Amino acid sequence: MFGNLGFSYIGLLFLLMLFIPNIIWSKSKPQGYTSEKENKILLFFERLGEALTCCCSLVFSDFNIHKWTLWSFWLIAAFILMIMYEAWWVRYFRSERKLSDFYSSFFGIPLAGATLPVIAFFMLGMYGKVGCMLIATLILGIGHIGIHIQHKKGIDIEN
């Protein structure tokens, strides 16, 4: 359930890949974006999942690179998803920054801005065999992806 306590430089790298585009986004939100009317239960799950995922990412050394095994494919897959997440952000920042751009899919992955990092952190948890991270990302996914689904449905209804 728990991993080995210790600093994770891989976890830090994943968090930087997550936070840097989001900080830039906070200054260039899509036209018409609002967080009003978000489901309070989903928001609770999102905030709890964010806190737990961030903590787990940093405090378990199991996420750091170690001897090659078949489990290493989980880390490779997680990195690929995080690189796809960065590419999705590049596409968003180059777009007209409409709500439809923000809630877009990427290489067939729906709501890529929410889905890609959640799956990547889940795969990081698989790689490190850290059950706490797996639970944290499930909680995060319920809230974060759930909120994005709610927003996307609102856009679809308006259109």
ZIRA-V825995 format. One line per field, one symbol per residue. ss: DSSP state (~ for helix, > for strand, _ for the rest). phi: phi as a letter, one per 40 degrees, with the letter a starting at -180 (. if undefined). psi: psi as a letter, one per 40 degrees, with the letter a starting at -180 (. if undefined). A space follows every 50 residues. Layout:
# ZIRA-V825995
ss: ???
phi: ???
psi: ???
This chain:
# ZIRA-V825995
ss: ____>___~~~~~~~~~~~~~~~~~_____>________~~~~~~~~~~~ ~~~~~~~~~>~~~________~~~~~~~~~~~~~~~~~~~~~~~___>~~ ~~___>__>__~~~~~~~~~~~~~~~~~__~~~~~~~~~~~~~~~~~~~~ ~~~~~~~~_
phi: .cbccicbccdccccccccdccccddcaccdgcabcgccccccccccccc cccccddcbbcccccbdcaccccccccccccccccccccdccccccfcdc ccbccafgccfdcccdccccccccccdcfbddcccdcccdcdcccdcccd ccccccccc
psi: diahhihhddddddddddddddddddefiihehieieihddddddddddd ddddddddeheeeihaihiddddddddddddddddddddddddeaefidd ddfiihfehifddddddddddddddddefhdddddddddddddddddddd dddddddd.
